[in-house]
Amino acid sequence: MDIKKVAKDTTKVLSSYLTYQAVQVVASQLRETNPGLAIWLSGFSSSGKIQDGEAYLQEMLQENQELAFRIMTVREHLAQEVVEYLPEMVLARVQQENMAHQRRYLERMTQLNVPQASPHPELTTDSEPQADDTGV
């Protein structure tokens, strides 16, 4: 396993996600201050380019340099705020989710066609017929 490659790939995905979040923040701000530009940004972002944050920003720089710089600034701010908590939160989340998956698996495995015991054995139909008081 190449840990450095995993870390590099994770960083790329995280960077793209922070780009997406930055676009959401800027779009929200623009809806209040410049609705026309917010609509344009929404249309530009909806084409699927945003899956790769770096390619998205490269295209944005060609279309609207000012908006691209604004998105990059917000993305950097988000990264600075998030990076402090991320390692601990990611590890805790992975451990928690792994335990949940293992618990559900074990619960499923222990419930294999085990017949349910009746809470009132005297009411089961398999039991011996009860003698009645008539002596018959």
N, C-alpha and C positions, 0 to 999 in steps of 0.2 A: 504494500500500500504506500503510495506516494503522498505523504502528509502535506508537503509543500504545494503540490498540485491541487489537492482538496482545498487547502486554505486559499489559494489563488482563485480557484473557481468560485468558492463561497464569497470571496471579496467582490468578484465581478457581479454575482447575483445580488448581493447586498447593495452595491453601488447602483445597480439598475433599479432596485426597489426604492432606494432613497431618491433617485431621479423621479420616479413615479410619484412618490409622496410630495416632493417639491412641486411638481406640476399641479397636484391637487391643491396645495396651499396657495400657489400663485393664482390658479383658476378661481379659487374661492375669493381671494382678495379682489380679483378683476371683476367678478360678478357685481361687487359693490361699487367699484370705482370706474370701470370701463366695460360695460356689458358686451359691447361689440367685439372687443378684443378677447373677452372671455369665451365668446361663441367661436371665434376663430381658433383659439387655442384648443378648445374642446374638439373641434373638427380636425385640426392638425394632429392631435394626440390620439384620435380614435382609429387611425389607420393601422395600428398594430406596431408601429415603429418603436413605441415606448418599451417594448420587451427588451431591447438592448439600449440601455441608457446612454451609452457613448455614441452610438449611431444616431439616436434621437437628437442628442445635443448638437451633433455635427450638422444634421439637417436643419435644426432650429437656428443655428448660427447663420446659415445661408438665407433663411426666410425672415428672421427677425432677431437681429443681434442683441438688441436691448432686452428682449424677453428671454433669450438664451442666457444672458449674463445674470438676469434676475433669478432664473431657475437654478443656475449653478451656485449662486450665493445662498439661496435657501437650502439647497442640497448639502452644501458644506456646513451650514449651521446645524441642520438636522444630524449630520454625521458626528459633529462635535458633541452634541447633546446626548446622542444615543450610545456612542462608543464606550462610555464609562460603565454602563449597566449591561451591555450586551453579553460579554462572556459568561457572567454568572447567570443571567436570565436564560440564555440558550442552553447551557448545561442543565439547569434546573428543569426546563421545559422538556428536554429530551429524556431525562430520567423519569419525570412524571408520566410522560406519554408512553414510554417503554413499560413502566409498571402497569399502566392501565391496559395496554394491549396484552401483557402477560396474564393479568388477572382475568380478563374476559376469556382468553384462551383456556386457562385452567378451569374456569367456571363451566365453559362449554364441554370440556373433556370429562369433568366429574358428573355431568348430568346425562350420561349415556344410558338411555332407556332403563332407568331405574324405576321399577313400579312404585307408584305412590302408595304409601300405607294409609289406610283409612283412619281418620281421627277417631272414629267410633267403630271398633271392631264388631260390636254386637249388631251393627246395622248392615254388615256385609252379607251378600247373598251366598257366599261360599260356606258359611258356618253351618253347623249341624242344626237341624230343625229343633226348635224349642218345644219341650213337652208342655202341653197345656194342662190346666187344672182339672179337666174333666177325666183325666186318666185314660183317655183313648189313645 
